């Protein structure tokens, strides 16, 4: 949970410090092949921290309610949560630094 708070703080501070230099549209949907389809409004970058937090809390819920006694699943979910935090933070930072 502490790592999630630090990650959210990092994302929030990065957004605040770069908010003035963000263009009105950013490349957000990299999975789409056409360049025009990759473009989204700047406010939609909030999708990344929202998804990160949703997946983290879903994993935490599953861990506490379904897999509370399984040590292997505990380690897998903890590593997956770490992966989520790092990858979503990296994607957010990459998009912010590419467009500013």
Biotite code that builds the C-alpha atoms (Angstrom):
import biotite.structure as struc

atoms = struc.array([
    struc.Atom([0.000, 0.000, 0.000], chain_id="A", res_id=1, res_name="UNK", atom_name="CA", element="C"),
    struc.Atom([2.857, 2.380, 0.741], chain_id="A", res_id=2, res_name="UNK", atom_name="CA", element="C"),
    struc.Atom([4.304, 1.774, -2.693], chain_id="A", res_id=3, res_name="UNK", atom_name="CA", element="C"),
    struc.Atom([0.922, 2.538, -4.261], chain_id="A", res_id=4, res_name="UNK", atom_name="CA", element="C"),
    struc.Atom([0.756, 5.838, -2.384], chain_id="A", res_id=5, res_name="UNK", atom_name="CA", element="C"),
    struc.Atom([4.281, 6.753, -3.494], chain_id="A", res_id=6, res_name="UNK", atom_name="CA", element="C"),
    struc.Atom([3.471, 5.854, -7.079], chain_id="A", res_id=7, res_name="UNK", atom_name="CA", element="C"),
    struc.Atom([0.292, 7.927, -7.032], chain_id="A", res_id=8, res_name="UNK", atom_name="CA", element="C"),
    struc.Atom([2.212, 10.840, -5.536], chain_id="A", res_id=9, res_name="UNK", atom_name="CA", element="C"),
    struc.Atom([4.892, 10.510, -8.236], chain_id="A", res_id=10, res_name="UNK", atom_name="CA", element="C"),
    struc.Atom([2.255, 10.503, -11.002], chain_id="A", res_id=11, res_name="UNK", atom_name="CA", element="C"),
    struc.Atom([0.377, 13.422, -9.464], chain_id="A", res_id=12, res_name="UNK", atom_name="CA", element="C"),
    struc.Atom([3.513, 15.554, -9.048], chain_id="A", res_id=13, res_name="UNK", atom_name="CA", element="C"),
    struc.Atom([4.713, 14.761, -12.552], chain_id="A", res_id=14, res_name="UNK", atom_name="CA", element="C"),
    struc.Atom([1.346, 15.786, -13.970], chain_id="A", res_id=15, res_name="UNK", atom_name="CA", element="C"),
    struc.Atom([1.229, 19.006, -11.921], chain_id="A", res_id=16, res_name="UNK", atom_name="CA", element="C"),
    struc.Atom([4.756, 20.067, -12.908], chain_id="A", res_id=17, res_name="UNK", atom_name="CA", element="C"),
    struc.Atom([4.177, 19.333, -16.605], chain_id="A", res_id=18, res_name="UNK", atom_name="CA", element="C"),
    struc.Atom([0.511, 20.400, -16.873], chain_id="A", res_id=19, res_name="UNK", atom_name="CA", element="C"),
    struc.Atom([1.327, 23.854, -18.236], chain_id="A", res_id=20, res_name="UNK", atom_name="CA", element="C"),
    struc.Atom([3.369, 22.485, -21.122], chain_id="A", res_id=21, res_name="UNK", atom_name="CA", element="C"),
    struc.Atom([1.002, 19.690, -22.163], chain_id="A", res_id=22, res_name="UNK", atom_name="CA", element="C"),
    struc.Atom([-0.563, 20.033, -25.623], chain_id="A", res_id=23, res_name="UNK", atom_name="CA", element="C"),
    struc.Atom([-4.348, 19.744, -26.033], chain_id="A", res_id=24, res_name="UNK", atom_name="CA", element="C"),
    struc.Atom([-3.965, 16.220, -27.454], chain_id="A", res_id=25, res_name="UNK", atom_name="CA", element="C"),
    struc.Atom([-1.511, 13.442, -26.586], chain_id="A", res_id=26, res_name="UNK", atom_name="CA", element="C"),
    struc.Atom([-0.639, 10.017, -28.039], chain_id="A", res_id=27, res_name="UNK", atom_name="CA", element="C"),
    struc.Atom([-2.323, 7.643, -25.611], chain_id="A", res_id=28, res_name="UNK", atom_name="CA", element="C"),
    struc.Atom([-3.603, 4.623, -27.522], chain_id="A", res_id=29, res_name="UNK", atom_name="CA", element="C"),
    struc.Atom([-0.396, 3.064, -28.850], chain_id="A", res_id=30, res_name="UNK", atom_name="CA", element="C"),
    struc.Atom([-2.094, -0.221, -29.719], chain_id="A", res_id=31, res_name="UNK", atom_name="CA", element="C"),
    struc.Atom([-3.956, 1.390, -32.607], chain_id="A", res_id=32, res_name="UNK", atom_name="CA", element="C"),
    struc.Atom([-2.184, 1.297, -35.954], chain_id="A", res_id=33, res_name="UNK", atom_name="CA", element="C"),
    struc.Atom([-3.268, 4.632, -37.424], chain_id="A", res_id=34, res_name="UNK", atom_name="CA", element="C"),
    struc.Atom([-1.504, 7.690, -35.986], chain_id="A", res_id=35, res_name="UNK", atom_name="CA", element="C"),
    struc.Atom([-4.719, 9.685, -35.814], chain_id="A", res_id=36, res_name="UNK", atom_name="CA", element="C"),
    struc.Atom([-6.441, 6.981, -33.791], chain_id="A", res_id=37, res_name="UNK", atom_name="CA", element="C"),
    struc.Atom([-3.663, 7.057, -31.196], chain_id="A", res_id=38, res_name="UNK", atom_name="CA", element="C"),
    struc.Atom([-4.401, 10.672, -30.290], chain_id="A", res_id=39, res_name="UNK", atom_name="CA", element="C"),
    struc.Atom([-6.604, 11.463, -27.284], chain_id="A", res_id=40, res_name="UNK", atom_name="CA", element="C"),
    struc.Atom([-7.518, 14.534, -25.272], chain_id="A", res_id=41, res_name="UNK", atom_name="CA", element="C"),
    struc.Atom([-5.034, 15.434, -22.543], chain_id="A", res_id=42, res_name="UNK", atom_name="CA", element="C"),
    struc.Atom([-7.464, 14.819, -19.700], chain_id="A", res_id=43, res_name="UNK", atom_name="CA", element="C"),
    struc.Atom([-7.740, 11.168, -20.769], chain_id="A", res_id=44, res_name="UNK", atom_name="CA", element="C"),
    struc.Atom([-4.282, 10.450, -19.376], chain_id="A", res_id=45, res_name="UNK", atom_name="CA", element="C"),
    struc.Atom([-6.108, 9.993, -16.065], chain_id="A", res_id=46, res_name="UNK", atom_name="CA", element="C"),
    struc.Atom([-7.096, 6.567, -17.430], chain_id="A", res_id=47, res_name="UNK", atom_name="CA", element="C"),
    struc.Atom([-3.621, 5.218, -16.628], chain_id="A", res_id=48, res_name="UNK", atom_name="CA", element="C"),
    struc.Atom([-3.566, 5.922, -12.868], chain_id="A", res_id=49, res_name="UNK", atom_name="CA", element="C"),
    struc.Atom([-7.230, 4.936, -12.635], chain_id="A", res_id=50, res_name="UNK", atom_name="CA", element="C"),
    struc.Atom([-6.538, 1.530, -14.206], chain_id="A", res_id=51, res_name="UNK", atom_name="CA", element="C"),
    struc.Atom([-3.415, 1.068, -12.097], chain_id="A", res_id=52, res_name="UNK", atom_name="CA", element="C"),
    struc.Atom([-5.328, 1.682, -8.876], chain_id="A", res_id=53, res_name="UNK", atom_name="CA", element="C"),
    struc.Atom([-8.266, -0.459, -9.996], chain_id="A", res_id=54, res_name="UNK", atom_name="CA", element="C"),
    struc.Atom([-6.063, -3.462, -10.811], chain_id="A", res_id=55, res_name="UNK", atom_name="CA", element="C"),
    struc.Atom([-4.066, -3.018, -7.613], chain_id="A", res_id=56, res_name="UNK", atom_name="CA", element="C"),
    struc.Atom([-7.152, -2.965, -5.396], chain_id="A", res_id=57, res_name="UNK", atom_name="CA", element="C"),
    struc.Atom([-8.752, -5.831, -7.300], chain_id="A", res_id=58, res_name="UNK", atom_name="CA", element="C"),
    struc.Atom([-5.643, -7.933, -6.702], chain_id="A", res_id=59, res_name="UNK", atom_name="CA", element="C"),
    struc.Atom([-5.574, -6.872, -3.065], chain_id="A", res_id=60, res_name="UNK", atom_name="CA", element="C"),
    struc.Atom([-9.253, -7.791, -2.677], chain_id="A", res_id=61, res_name="UNK", atom_name="CA", element="C"),
    struc.Atom([-8.713, -11.205, -4.260], chain_id="A", res_id=62, res_name="UNK", atom_name="CA", element="C"),
    struc.Atom([-5.699, -11.802, -2.074], chain_id="A", res_id=63, res_name="UNK", atom_name="CA", element="C"),
    struc.Atom([-7.469, -10.960, 1.162], chain_id="A", res_id=64, res_name="UNK", atom_name="CA", element="C"),
    struc.Atom([-10.796, -12.671, 0.437], chain_id="A", res_id=65, res_name="UNK", atom_name="CA", element="C"),
    struc.Atom([-10.046, -15.671, -1.753], chain_id="A", res_id=66, res_name="UNK", atom_name="CA", element="C"),
    struc.Atom([-6.351, -16.546, -1.546], chain_id="A", res_id=67, res_name="UNK", atom_name="CA", element="C"),
    struc.Atom([-5.579, -15.500, 2.021], chain_id="A", res_id=68, res_name="UNK", atom_name="CA", element="C"),
    struc.Atom([-3.826, -18.754, 3.000], chain_id="A", res_id=69, res_name="UNK", atom_name="CA", element="C"),
    struc.Atom([-1.965, -19.548, -0.226], chain_id="A", res_id=70, res_name="UNK", atom_name="CA", element="C"),
    struc.Atom([1.642, -18.339, -0.018], chain_id="A", res_id=71, res_name="UNK", atom_name="CA", element="C"),
    struc.Atom([2.415, -18.996, -3.696], chain_id="A", res_id=72, res_name="UNK", atom_name="CA", element="C"),
    struc.Atom([-0.521, -16.888, -4.880], chain_id="A", res_id=73, res_name="UNK", atom_name="CA", element="C"),
    struc.Atom([0.480, -14.225, -2.338], chain_id="A", res_id=74, res_name="UNK", atom_name="CA", element="C"),
    struc.Atom([3.935, -13.929, -3.891], chain_id="A", res_id=75, res_name="UNK", atom_name="CA", element="C"),
    struc.Atom([2.569, -13.975, -7.436], chain_id="A", res_id=76, res_name="UNK", atom_name="CA", element="C"),
    struc.Atom([0.043, -11.229, -6.720], chain_id="A", res_id=77, res_name="UNK", atom_name="CA", element="C"),
    struc.Atom([2.638, -9.128, -4.890], chain_id="A", res_id=78, res_name="UNK", atom_name="CA", element="C"),
    struc.Atom([5.039, -9.370, -7.836], chain_id="A", res_id=79, res_name="UNK", atom_name="CA", element="C"),
    struc.Atom([2.209, -8.623, -10.251], chain_id="A", res_id=80, res_name="UNK", atom_name="CA", element="C"),
    struc.Atom([1.230, -5.550, -8.226], chain_id="A", res_id=81, res_name="UNK", atom_name="CA", element="C"),
    struc.Atom([4.828, -4.358, -8.303], chain_id="A", res_id=82, res_name="UNK", atom_name="CA", element="C"),
    struc.Atom([4.865, -4.916, -12.064], chain_id="A", res_id=83, res_name="UNK", atom_name="CA", element="C"),
    struc.Atom([1.612, -2.944, -12.405], chain_id="A", res_id=84, res_name="UNK", atom_name="CA", element="C"),
    struc.Atom([2.935, 0.002, -10.425], chain_id="A", res_id=85, res_name="UNK", atom_name="CA", element="C"),
    struc.Atom([6.210, 0.166, -12.326], chain_id="A", res_id=86, res_name="UNK", atom_name="CA", element="C"),
    struc.Atom([4.765, -0.337, -15.799], chain_id="A", res_id=87, res_name="UNK", atom_name="CA", element="C"),
    struc.Atom([1.865, 2.107, -15.438], chain_id="A", res_id=88, res_name="UNK", atom_name="CA", element="C"),
    struc.Atom([4.161, 4.727, -13.887], chain_id="A", res_id=89, res_name="UNK", atom_name="CA", element="C"),
    struc.Atom([6.684, 4.241, -16.666], chain_id="A", res_id=90, res_name="UNK", atom_name="CA", element="C"),
    struc.Atom([3.985, 4.527, -19.346], chain_id="A", res_id=91, res_name="UNK", atom_name="CA", element="C"),
    struc.Atom([2.608, 7.684, -17.729], chain_id="A", res_id=92, res_name="UNK", atom_name="CA", element="C"),
    struc.Atom([6.073, 9.246, -17.456], chain_id="A", res_id=93, res_name="UNK", atom_name="CA", element="C"),
    struc.Atom([6.946, 8.274, -21.004], chain_id="A", res_id=94, res_name="UNK", atom_name="CA", element="C"),
    struc.Atom([3.821, 9.895, -22.429], chain_id="A", res_id=95, res_name="UNK", atom_name="CA", element="C"),
    struc.Atom([4.312, 13.053, -20.351], chain_id="A", res_id=96, res_name="UNK", atom_name="CA", element="C"),
    struc.Atom([7.964, 13.427, -21.330], chain_id="A", res_id=97, res_name="UNK", atom_name="CA", element="C"),
    struc.Atom([7.347, 12.660, -25.011], chain_id="A", res_id=98, res_name="UNK", atom_name="CA", element="C"),
    struc.Atom([4.785, 15.421, -25.431], chain_id="A", res_id=99, res_name="UNK", atom_name="CA", element="C"),
    struc.Atom([6.456, 18.107, -23.300], chain_id="A", res_id=100, res_name="UNK", atom_name="CA", element="C"),
])
